[in-house]
Amino acid sequence: MQPEHLNTTEEAKQPSIFLFMIEFVRSWLERIQSWSFRRNYEPTRLGDGHAVLVIPGIIAHDIQMEPMRRMLDRLGYRTYAWEMGFNLADLEEIDILEKKIVKLYQETGQKVSVIGWSLGGIYARDLVRRHPDKIRQIFTLGSPFRGITKPTRASWVVHVLKGNLEDLIDLEWIKELENPTKVLTTSIYSKSDGVLPWAYCLDSVEDELHRNREVASSHLGLPHNREVLKIIADYLPDDNN
């Protein structure tokens, strides 16, 4: 089934300047509001101990993902950070993450789940493309995989770091990321995202493998938003195999 509101031929509406300007404040409020939830929530199904790789967004660090990782560790998973400092959008980093996925799979004997925020979610989709046999499921949090080269309120960051993306990235690679993945995928998006158009962050189909889930969150607050954390905690035990 294809969501009616998705149309790749049109550029999605940009978030308002107001939402963009209050991103930082909203994200801290969401972090504070989720404090008790992160420490006390127990889903119906607890973790089975499988490995979960957590990837930060652009110019973000493992520090921003730490609250989520601590919660998932408490729920019975073994989380792993990406351990490469700030995410500066160097695509060579995906090669390093690929080696980590292979290593975790070999060491644990189990498929790995991957959670990626923003650019981290785009990395997650590429990891699935490379190793669908080693990845159990992925979660993307506000990841614009359907509009990587389209203008957003974060475009200036990319231009400062990398220049013109269309000159640096294989357009076939970009097109491939838009295709539905071959593993269980949950695409989380927020219509009140102040950085990215929410319509870029949804899968083009919804079926037993591909789930789009809306939350009320800022873009910067997605890694520690209560609604996001609940979806992840409730869905992580899922295994489509």
FENVEN-V274575 format. One record per backbone hydrogen bond with DSSP energy under -0.5 kcal/mol. CO is the residue of the C=O (numbers start at 0). NH is the residue of the N-H. If there is no record, write none. Layout:
co=CO nh=NH
co=CO nh=NH
//
This chain:
co=0 nh=2
co=0 nh=205
co=2 nh=5
co=6 nh=9
co=15 nh=19
co=16 nh=20
co=17 nh=21
co=19 nh=22
co=21 nh=25
co=22 nh=26
co=23 nh=27
co=24 nh=28
co=25 nh=29
co=26 nh=30
co=27 nh=31
co=28 nh=32
co=29 nh=33
co=31 nh=34
co=33 nh=37
co=34 nh=38
co=35 nh=39
co=36 nh=40
co=43 nh=45
co=49 nh=77
co=50 nh=112
co=51 nh=79
co=52 nh=114
co=54 nh=116
co=56 nh=59
co=59 nh=86
co=60 nh=63
co=60 nh=64
co=61 nh=64
co=61 nh=65
co=62 nh=65
co=64 nh=68
co=65 nh=69
co=66 nh=70
co=67 nh=71
co=68 nh=72
co=69 nh=73
co=70 nh=74
co=71 nh=76
co=72 nh=75
co=74 nh=46
co=75 nh=48
co=76 nh=78
co=77 nh=51
co=79 nh=53
co=85 nh=87
co=86 nh=58
co=88 nh=90
co=89 nh=92
co=90 nh=93
co=90 nh=94
co=91 nh=94
co=91 nh=95
co=92 nh=96
co=93 nh=97
co=94 nh=98
co=95 nh=99
co=96 nh=100
co=97 nh=101
co=98 nh=102
co=99 nh=103
co=100 nh=104
co=101 nh=105
co=102 nh=106
co=103 nh=107
co=104 nh=108
co=111 nh=135
co=111 nh=136
co=112 nh=52
co=113 nh=138
co=114 nh=54
co=115 nh=140
co=116 nh=119
co=117 nh=120
co=117 nh=121
co=118 nh=122
co=119 nh=123
co=120 nh=124
co=121 nh=125
co=122 nh=126
co=123 nh=127
co=124 nh=128
co=125 nh=129
co=126 nh=130
co=130 nh=133
co=130 nh=134
co=133 nh=111
co=135 nh=183
co=136 nh=113
co=137 nh=185
co=138 nh=115
co=139 nh=141
co=139 nh=187
co=140 nh=117
co=141 nh=143
co=142 nh=144
co=143 nh=146
co=146 nh=149
co=151 nh=154
co=153 nh=156
co=153 nh=157
co=154 nh=158
co=155 nh=159
co=156 nh=160
co=157 nh=161
co=157 nh=162
co=158 nh=162
co=162 nh=164
co=163 nh=166
co=163 nh=167
co=164 nh=167
co=164 nh=168
co=169 nh=173
co=170 nh=174
co=171 nh=175
co=172 nh=176
co=173 nh=177
co=174 nh=177
co=174 nh=178
co=175 nh=178
co=183 nh=137
co=184 nh=186
co=184 nh=210
co=185 nh=139
co=185 nh=187
co=186 nh=212
co=187 nh=141
co=188 nh=214
co=189 nh=192
co=194 nh=152
co=196 nh=199
co=197 nh=200
co=198 nh=201
co=199 nh=145
co=208 nh=184
co=208 nh=210
co=209 nh=206
co=210 nh=186
co=212 nh=188
co=214 nh=190
co=214 nh=216
co=218 nh=221
co=220 nh=223
co=220 nh=224
co=221 nh=224
co=224 nh=228
co=225 nh=229
co=226 nh=230
co=227 nh=231
co=228 nh=232
co=229 nh=233
co=230 nh=234
co=231 nh=235
co=234 nh=237
//
